[in-house]
Amino acid sequence: MSTVSEAGVVSAVNKELFIGGKWAPAAGSATFDVHDPATGEVLCAVADASPQDGLAALEAATAAQADWAAFAPRERGEILRRAYEKLMARQEELGLLMTLEMGKPLAEAKGEIAYAAEFFRWFAEEAVRIDGGYAVAPNGSGRFLVTNQPVGPCLLITPWNFPMAMGTRKIGPAVAAGCTMVIKPAAQTPLSMLALAGILAEAGLPDGVLNVVTTTQAGGVMEPMIRDGRARKLSFTGSTGVGRTLLEQCAGTVMRTSMELGGNAPFVVFEDADLDAAVEGAMQAKMRNIGEACTAANRFYVHSSVADEFSRKLTERMQGLPIGRGTEDGVVVGPLIDSAAIEKVSSLVGDAAQRGATVLTGGATVDGPGNFYQPTVLKGVPREARMSTEEIFGPVAPISTFETEDEALAVANDTEYGLVGYIYTENLSRALRVSERLETGMVGLNQGVVSNPAAPFGGVKQSGLGREGGTVGIDEFLETKYIAVGGL
Ligand code: NAP
């Protein structure tokens, strides 16, 4: 059990909109309820922004842009560094808050606070490394000056599955680059972002640089801001379907975009793999965040000669996992986010079973309140099963077999998604060959977790555009300007 109280962490959060450095109710004082997915109970109500509130937030971001861009890079970095320290100092309470609104076990929630804070530490360091160039023109008579400037006011949209880290992954580089922003967290998990806004204000972020709108009308509030013309960048993390809609809207003002979208990660185990390491990696790649991660292993392809042993070992590990409310000691499998998620996972498992897959463990919901689904392993999952092409977003591991490396690559790449793929092999040549041929933005090579603030995170194909984190993460928030210098 935690040493901080549940009621205490919820009541400590300001539940209003954060616009221009001030907390204010939504127009008409509208609110909506936030629920605990483990119990279905209401945790609290937060402000429900209208389209007018959204435009007021954009106005505040636009008004603050010029002064903020002129801030010393070192000072922008110091604000992020102070916010990093504050996040870590409050890791316990912020972790509990996240568990309450999202459901993930407390240990994972605290892990996410550390991961989220690390983006601030990383981009605190990057803020002072924005460089430029000076060059002699090829004809020798002119000079090229190249500088990098903030793109301008940004619109940021984040999902519910990593309520803090998906925010800091965007806010960190935006602050470092000198951009102002309006951020809209997911309606199911607004509390972490509201808490973060308070922390950034305490860390000295000037009024108007970060504005937070919580709303149940995601499209109704965001579309007028996108079409308005004053925002110059949209950074979105969420589903591929919503990403496509936003790209169409952004075309109207030719707005720059970063898109971190859905995944359908293959997890390939070759006959020469260290099987125990592969099972360990599989548990991480599948069960981190209760399987509700864009990076979650969605399809396991195992060489036929080791498939039985891998399936048995994975089943043993999955069977023993404690299920329950994320606040309880020892719980590893928390609830899914809502009843729609339960219905989706149940329907995908039912479809696979109907098409001939065998359920080795799990395969059902858990009786009682909350949105719980049993850790599940399926073998003999055919290519036609819906879960081969759709994100499962739950604790379900479908296993299929393959015979050759080419076959493994063909099935692994047979998807519209291209976020991450996992490979387990002890053969170096094969490891590098398959890594290069996987159509993904990231590869976990004998490793079940790839996320790291110091590394470039992102996908190819319909998993997205652009990268977050690493040395390239700040580039998404900078425009290159070239000044042609004559008269020399
Ligand atoms: P989602 O339904 O696409 O929602 C994501 C965000 O977009 C939420 O804040 C949502 O608001 C908002 N939104 C929904 N419709 C919108 C619209 N028409 N206009 C503007 N904003 C809109 O996705 P989700 O179910 O929350 O998140 C899961 C998805 O995110 C999965 O596909 C997962 O793979 C992906 N994801 C990707 C990454 C990555 O880095 N590639 C990381 C994490 C998650 P409301 O919640 O208020 O509706």
Boltz pocket constraint, residues with backbone or C-beta under 6 A from the ligand:
constraints:
  - pocket:
      binder: B
      contacts: [[A, 157], [A, 158], [A, 159], [A, 160], [A, 161], [A, 162], [A, 166], [A, 184], [A, 185], [A, 186], [A, 187], [A, 188], [A, 215], [A, 216], [A, 217], [A, 218], [A, 219], [A, 220], [A, 222], [A, 223], [A, 237], [A, 238], [A, 239], [A, 240], [A, 242], [A, 243], [A, 245], [A, 246], [A, 259], [A, 260], [A, 261], [A, 262], [A, 263], [A, 293], [A, 294], [A, 295], [A, 391], [A, 419], [A, 459], [A, 463], [A, 464]]
      max_distance: 6.0
